[in-house]
């Protein structure tokens, strides 16, 4: 059998910036010297930006029998903000 010893994260002054999205905060994180993963809570938090309305788009054309459907997508992420 082979046993491995668990190594703990070693964070120094290296940092990684995670950009905020429409829904999720970003931040400045310390980075592990061994594996490159972000470690712990952010040193600095960048708040989520919120959605930015794009242009109304017709998702389904109206017919004689059915209503149509227009949507308002976010111009940054494409998520439907309003329909």
Legacy VTK file of the C-alpha trace (Angstrom):
# vtk DataFile Version 3.0
C-alpha trace
ASCII
DATASET POLYDATA
POINTS 83 float
0.000 0.000 0.000
1.053 3.536 -0.716
0.210 6.273 1.763
0.354 9.947 0.978
0.882 12.694 3.487
-1.610 15.525 3.226
0.095 18.816 2.478
-1.415 21.998 3.765
-1.900 25.087 1.672
1.037 27.438 1.728
-0.109 30.946 0.921
2.390 33.752 0.570
2.111 37.109 -1.161
0.847 35.660 -4.441
-2.705 36.755 -5.219
-5.353 35.973 -7.798
-8.137 38.292 -8.883
-11.545 36.703 -9.419
-13.779 39.060 -11.381
-17.327 39.612 -10.160
-20.214 38.439 -12.324
-23.779 39.677 -12.494
-24.791 37.436 -9.571
-21.591 36.537 -7.693
-19.020 38.608 -5.837
-15.416 38.513 -6.955
-12.341 39.332 -4.970
-8.627 39.320 -4.431
-7.519 35.966 -2.987
-4.247 34.605 -1.668
-2.963 31.680 -3.721
-1.320 28.438 -2.561
2.318 28.214 -3.692
2.027 24.453 -4.123
-1.197 23.907 -6.082
-2.241 27.401 -7.241
-5.721 27.199 -5.685
-7.249 30.197 -3.927
-6.959 29.999 -0.147
-9.569 31.122 2.373
-11.693 34.224 2.287
-10.891 37.084 -0.103
-8.479 39.767 1.038
-10.658 42.280 -0.800
-14.248 41.769 -2.041
-15.515 43.082 -5.383
-19.347 43.215 -5.243
-21.509 41.535 -7.880
-22.346 43.938 -10.701
-26.022 43.116 -11.145
-27.641 42.605 -14.533
-27.496 45.187 -17.320
-30.562 45.305 -19.541
-29.906 44.627 -23.195
-32.433 45.001 -26.019
-35.859 43.353 -26.021
-35.903 40.249 -28.223
-38.779 38.237 -29.644
-38.452 34.684 -28.383
-41.718 33.415 -29.923
-43.714 35.200 -32.610
-47.420 35.681 -31.963
-49.802 33.662 -34.096
-53.559 33.762 -34.617
-53.934 31.147 -31.871
-51.074 31.845 -29.437
-49.512 34.855 -27.797
-45.921 35.628 -28.593
-43.194 36.090 -26.035
-40.604 38.854 -25.758
-37.633 38.650 -23.417
-35.164 41.164 -22.019
-31.723 39.542 -21.680
-28.771 40.813 -19.659
-26.209 42.258 -22.061
-23.345 40.898 -19.928
-24.350 37.277 -19.229
-27.388 36.630 -21.443
-29.669 35.576 -18.564
-33.302 36.596 -19.088
-34.083 39.527 -16.797
-37.727 39.977 -17.754
-40.214 38.242 -20.009
LINES 1 84
83 0 1 2 3 4 5 6 7 8 9 10 11 12 13 14 15 16 17 18 19 20 21 22 23 24 25 26 27 28 29 30 31 32 33 34 35 36 37 38 39 40 41 42 43 44 45 46 47 48 49 50 51 52 53 54 55 56 57 58 59 60 61 62 63 64 65 66 67 68 69 70 71 72 73 74 75 76 77 78 79 80 81 82
